[in-house]
Amino acid sequence: MSDVKKESKNCNGKKKIMVAYGFIQLGSSFVSAVALAAIAFGFCSVKKESKVFNSCVTEIVEKGSTNSEAVRYCNGGN
């Protein structure tokens, strides 16, 4: 019989790279989730500001002004 050499491959380096890749993927997913939460909270403040603006316009129109005058007034015009 002939001598058969068993070649063992060193996979230790590949394992470390795959673990690092996994951590990078988790980190990027976490950053994306935080960014989406920040955007969602930004929309909440826009919604509140919109309600205040609409109530301002409604109040000015009820006083007898036109819609365009009310919008200009609520935007900070004279």
PyMOL commands that set and color helices and strands:
alter all, ss='L'
color gray80, all
select helices_A, chain A and resi 12-62+67-74
alter helices_A, ss='H'
color red, helices_A
deselect
rebuild
show_as cartoon
